[in-house]
Amino acid sequence: MKLINSSSVKKGIILVGVLITLVGLTLHLSVPGTTRSGYPMNVPPMDVAVENLSIPNSIGYGFGIELIDITQIGSNESSAYLLTADQYNDYQSGIPLNETSALISLENGGRDSFETILTEDLNIYLVFTNEKNDTIFWQYYYYLLPASYYPTFTLAFSGSFITILGFAWYFSGWKRWFLVALGIQSILFLVRVFTLSTYSFNLPSVFWDLIHIELYNDYQFFYLSWIPRLWEGAWAYSSELAGYLYPPLWIYTVGLFGSTPSWLPGLVLFAFNAATGILVYKTVFRITNDEVRATFALMFYMLNPLTLFYGAFMWLNPTPYVFFTMLSFYLVLIEKEEFSIASLAIATLYKQLAVVFFPILVILLVKLKTNLSLKNKFVLFLKHTTVYSGIIGLVSLPFLIVSPEAYLNQMILSNTGSYWRLVTFTPAPSIPVHANSFFLWLNFPRWFTDIIAVLIINYVFLILCGILVYGGYALYKSRYENIVEKEKIADLFMKAIFWSFIVVISVQMFYPRGSYKFYLLALTPFAALLFDYKNLDLSMKTEFQFSKHHIFLLLMTWAVFLCYRFVYFWLLGLWVVFYLVLTGELSRIKNGIFRFFIGGGTDTTELEDIYSE
């Protein structure tokens, strides 16, 4: 028994895992294979578009390709054909496409696929025709994989899994639990790799008819199109990266290692997702010095369905910006103000929505400076704003010089939404849900849905939420003003986390462009910090003991994850109201509004006290 538990055995298991991983990866990367998306194939009006896939040294490879009509509505005025080199030569010599015995023949839109084991080097042609007066769009998605692809990857994964388990046995406390959760997430990573050979999941209709888990295949559709083209020399905001609407750091970070093999960009997104869990633990432990409580927060982050499926399994885009947003708040706790602002600027350069956290972060930093006058606090606010905007401007400068119109359009204008979409019910799963979707779904009167749409498109709801969130936090006065500085910092910090939680849900519900459930990845670290709804501000210093009410977070996230997509906004709204009531913030805001409008305005002395903390 002593031998089994010895440190040398544990290290030996880790070493074996590392060696198996290295052998597996070496074999896997020596013949990596290719999985790629051709998005979009633009076919001009009354024209033909041809794409040639010619890859040498591919004999014996498994090959599969899917042709996809992006509109998914079909049209007898467009067609797609997959031709061998001989068939294409016949077409070039005048034989009609519908007489070439094409490998795939789609003469009225739709989708079809073809699979084979190559007996000669790959050389095929995709021919798309358009007899309409408008440009049409097609996509193709293909894989070209050696027979050793999955066995060698499985070997490498087995080694890494043994390594993770070995470290979990070697360490104790929160590190062990983190590695256990990482092992669970890694299994989802493995399953995801095995799904990349096809474009879609082909989930049963029940996943769209009864529940909406929204497992979108953006990774295949977009990422495996953008990243190869980036490595081929495409500019981030050029037509070659059609549909790219994120800030510049995203594509250059996620595409850092290329896309061969096709799971490499996913590994980057997966790593950010897991690393955020460490920040959740560090944050709670820094405030409470309670390893058990911090470990529970970590596990609630790592194992809730939003993190598991959208971050660890689907490899969707928010994970880098969520990590740097959480890092910016953690840096406040360790008194790294400048780095905190810089981290949030970096988060914004991964996803524009990170900007909504800036007012909360700056208000927190200003409130922590209790010995400054109101004037000096304003100067501090301007300093942080300059650093934040300066970093964003500096990184954006090359793109503003090369393609200013495209950069600003894809970064800002393309994300503003449209009034038509806000007044038209579209059940297609690919269309984001907005605050009016529920009322359109239930056929509310047109005058009512029109009013809601006008309020959404003009940001009225978001402005009101901003006033509630930023004003509510700015006017908050710590309960620990004259007690212990550490207690005051924790109180102000957790209140910032609370209002950040509210602002994520506000944007999710009222963003004019609409939202997908996977945007809620930004909610998960804040929700994990607030998992104990009876102690949202972490002020209770008694030893943490698990109770049934602590599973509330998991129940809520599973309910949101599984809930019908036109209804789940109401769950988010109830969650917000529940927390507002528990914290007393709803009563405080209500009393403040009452005093302002009924009681003759806000007492200026009270304001001076608040801002001179």
Secondary structure, DSSP 8 states (H G I E B T S, - for coil): -TTTT-HHHHHHHHHHHHHHHHHHHHHHHHS--EEEEEEEEEE-TTEEEEEEEEESS-TT-EEEEEEEETT-S--TTEEEEEEEHHHHHHHHTT--GGGS--SEEESSS-EEEEEEE-SS-EEEEEEEEE-SSS-EEEEEEEEEE-TTHHHHHHHHHHHHHHHHHHHHHH--THHHHHHHHHHHHHHHHHHHHHHTTSS-----THHHHT-------HIIIIIHHHHHHHHTT--TTSGGGTT--S-HHHHHHHTTT-SSSTTHHHHHHHHHHHHHHHHHHHHHHHHH--HHHHHHHHHHHHTSHIIIIIIIIS--TTHHHHHHHHHHHHHHHTT-HHHHHHHHHHHHTT-GGGGGGHHHHHHHHHHT-TTS-HHHHHHHHHHHHHHHHHHHHHHHHHHHHH-HHHHHHHHTGGGS--HHHHHS----TTS-B-TTHHHHHTT--HHHHHHHHHHHHTTHHHHHHHIIIIIHHHT---TTTTS-HHHHHHHHHHHHHHHHHHHHHHHHHH-TT-B-GGGGGGTHHHHHHT--TTSTT----S-----GGGGHHHHHHHHHHHS-TTTHHHHHHHHHHHHHHHHTHHHHHHHHHHHHHTSSS--HHHHHHHHT-
